Amino acid sequence: MREDLVLEKRDIKKSRPFCWQDKRIIRFLRKKYTNKKLTTAIAIYSALSELSSNSGKFEGYFVVSYGKIGEMVGKSGSTAKRYCNEFIQLQILQKKLSENGKFNNSNNWRLLQFLPMRHLSGHNKDQVKS
């Protein structure tokens, strides 16, 4: 074996920034969507995982607007909203409403773990009031 082809184990504390994505969710999206919708779904999931990573909260809530998500993937805020709502229904994303009197603040988001039984059970706890 050539020595220059030996892969070293990556030390995530010393390596460049990265974001974690659950391959099972990527595979799930590939089964759920096709063509341009697949491209958009993967892009939005990727943007959400980057934003989650940027927040430093692997499984915690992060704050971002639909407009920012859309901007990151070259789509409109309304497209981002539509896909986020679908992701909530698919139970891979959770939105926590943040109200301030009569007004809503920016949404708090959390990427959910892939749990096959959650998708089969019909239970959907998509919005949590703060």
N, C-alpha and C positions, 0 to 999 in steps of 0.2 A: 504494500500500500504506500502511495506517495505521501510523504510527510506534509506537503503543502495542502493536502485534501482532508487532513484530520480536523474534525470540527471540535472546537472547545466548548465546554459547558458554559452557558451564558450566566454571568453573575448579574442579576437584575439590579443590584445596588450600585454597580459600576457602569452599567450599560446605558445606552441612550434611552430617552423617554419612549414608552410604548403604552398601548392601551390593550386591555384584556377583552377578548370577545369569546363568547361561548359558541364553539363550533356546532353544537347541536341546534342552537337557534339559527345560525346561518343556514344549516341544512334544512331546518323546518321552513324557513322563509323561501328557500329554493323550491320546496314542494308546494307551498301555498301560492306563490306568485309566478308569473311567466312574462317573458319579453320585457317591455319597458317598465312595467310595474315591478318586476323583479329587480331591475337595475336601481330603481328609486328606493325600493324597500331595503335593499342591502346598503345603499348609500346612507339612508336615514339611520339605520341601525348602527352603522359605522360611526356616523357623526355623534349619535347618542352615547356610544361607548367611549369615544374620545372626550366628550364633555364630562362624562362620569369620571373618567380618569383624571381630567384636568382639575376636577373638584377635590381630588385626593380621597374620595370616599368610594371605595370599591363597591360596597353594597348599600351605600347611604343615598340620601336625596341630594340632587343638584338642581340648581335654578337656571332655567333658560327659556327664552321666548320661542314661539313658533317661527317668528321671523328670522331669528339667529340660526335655527336648525335648517330652515329653507335656504338661507344664504350660504351655509356651509356646503350644501349639496347642489347648489345652482337651481333651486326650485323656489316656488313662492311659499309664503307663510301658510297659505290656505292648503297647499299640497302637504306641507309638513304636518299641519293639524289633522288632515284626513288620515295620513299614515299613522300618526301617533294614536289616534282614536282606534284605528284597526289593530295596532300593537297592544293597546289596552284590552280590546276584545279577545285577542289571541293570547292574552295573559303573559306577555313578555315585557310589559312596561306598566308602571303604576304612576298615577298622577295624584298628587296630594294638593287639594285646593287650598289656596292661601287667600283668605278674605280679609279685607280692611274696610269695615262698614259696608257701604253699598257697592264698593269697588273690589275687584279681584286683583291681587298682586300677581307677579310672574308665577308661573306654575313651577312646582317642585316635582321633579321626576326621579324615578328609581327604576333601573333595569332589574328585572326579575330573573331568578334562576329558571332554567328549563326544567320543568317537572312534567313528564308525559301524562301523569294521572290528572294533573290540573286541567289539561286540555281535554281530557275525556270526561271529567266530572260535571262540566257545565257550570261550576261555580266561578263567578267572576266578580271579585272585589276590586273593581278598577279605580275607584276614587275614594280616598280617605280624607275626611274632614279634619282640619287642624284645630 
